[in-house]
Amino acid sequence: MTLTTRDVTFALRQGRHIALADETGWSLACSPEHEEAVEKLLEVRRDLVPAPLPTILIQDSGMLNLYVRPVPDVAWNLIDFAENPLTVLLRNGVNLPEPFRPQVPVRKALTRPAQQLIGAFGRGILTLPFETTQWPIGLAEPEMVWGQLPEKIRLPRVMELEPDGGVSFLRK
């Protein structure tokens, strides 16, 4: 059976996890609005070494207002003009589970299938990016898989953006 965006978005809204393949490799993904799904994702994170950085995957900068307020002016351009994977850590999260409110890791999806899924879902998707072409050993792969791995994955740069626009790179 070939999955459609409708099938996958329905599963996300029901609190199910999916395996998501994008430019950074495999990720475990769920709806950031489904409390039980988020808790399970955070449990998986605790068992992994090194622990991946849970990230809100968005379609474009227009979704920033859903998760951060106020949005620093420079954030709009950083998100929209990123040609390579870039995770931006922003402060003052809203509409997110409590663990993500102080600091919100956000990354714009660059692959078309991931962008289509986020567009169909209508909001960002919480991902636990493994940044590898192999699914973690010992972790059961979800029944639903979306996207296709590229020939070569690209690790995202990670930068912290202060409310005043100050920038510091955590991974270049």
VENWO-V618257 format. One record per residue. N is the residue number from 1. SS is DSSP state (helix for helix, strand for strand, loop for the rest). BURIAL is b if it has 24 or more other C-alpha atoms within 12 Angstrom, else e. Layout:
# VENWO-V618257
n-><N,N>
ss-><SS,SS>
burial-><BURIAL,BURIAL>
This chain:
# VENWO-V618257
n-><1,2,3,4,5,6,7,8,9,10,11,12,13,14,15,16,17,18,19,20,21,22,23,24,25,26,27,28,29,30,31,32,33,34,35,36,37,38,39,40,41,42,43,44,45,46,47,48,49,50,51,52,53,54,55,56,57,58,59,60,61,62,63,64,65,66,67,68,69,70,71,72,73,74,75,76,77,78,79,80,81,82,83,84,85,86,87,88,89,90,91,92,93,94,95,96,97,98,99,100,101,102,103,104,105,106,107,108,109,110,111,112,113,114,115,116,117,118,119,120,121,122,123,124,125,126,127,128,129,130,131,132,133,134,135,136,137,138,139,140,141,142,143,144,145,146,147,148,149,150,151,152,153,154,155,156,157,158,159,160,161,162,163,164,165,166,167,168,169,170,171,172>
ss-><loop,loop,loop,loop,helix,helix,helix,helix,helix,helix,helix,helix,helix,loop,loop,loop,loop,strand,strand,strand,strand,strand,loop,loop,strand,strand,strand,strand,strand,strand,strand,loop,loop,loop,helix,helix,helix,helix,helix,helix,helix,helix,helix,helix,helix,helix,loop,loop,loop,loop,loop,loop,loop,strand,strand,strand,strand,strand,loop,loop,helix,helix,helix,helix,helix,helix,helix,strand,loop,loop,loop,loop,helix,helix,helix,helix,helix,helix,helix,helix,loop,loop,loop,loop,loop,strand,strand,strand,strand,strand,strand,loop,strand,loop,loop,loop,loop,helix,helix,helix,loop,loop,strand,strand,strand,strand,strand,strand,loop,loop,loop,helix,helix,helix,helix,helix,helix,helix,helix,helix,helix,loop,loop,loop,strand,strand,strand,strand,strand,loop,loop,loop,loop,loop,loop,loop,loop,loop,loop,loop,loop,loop,loop,loop,strand,strand,loop,loop,loop,loop,loop,loop,loop,loop,loop,loop,strand,strand,strand,strand,strand,loop,loop,loop,loop,loop,strand,strand,strand,strand,strand,loop>
burial-><e,e,e,e,b,e,e,b,b,e,b,b,b,e,b,b,b,b,b,b,b,b,b,b,b,b,b,b,b,b,b,b,b,b,e,e,b,b,b,b,b,b,e,b,b,e,e,e,e,e,e,b,b,b,b,b,b,b,b,b,b,e,b,b,b,b,b,b,e,e,b,b,e,e,b,b,e,b,b,b,e,e,e,e,b,b,b,b,b,b,b,b,b,b,b,b,b,e,e,b,e,e,b,b,b,b,b,b,b,b,b,e,b,b,b,b,b,b,b,e,b,b,b,b,b,b,b,b,b,b,b,b,b,e,b,b,e,e,e,e,e,e,e,b,b,b,b,e,b,e,e,e,b,b,e,b,b,b,b,b,b,b,e,e,e,e,e,e,e,e,e,e>
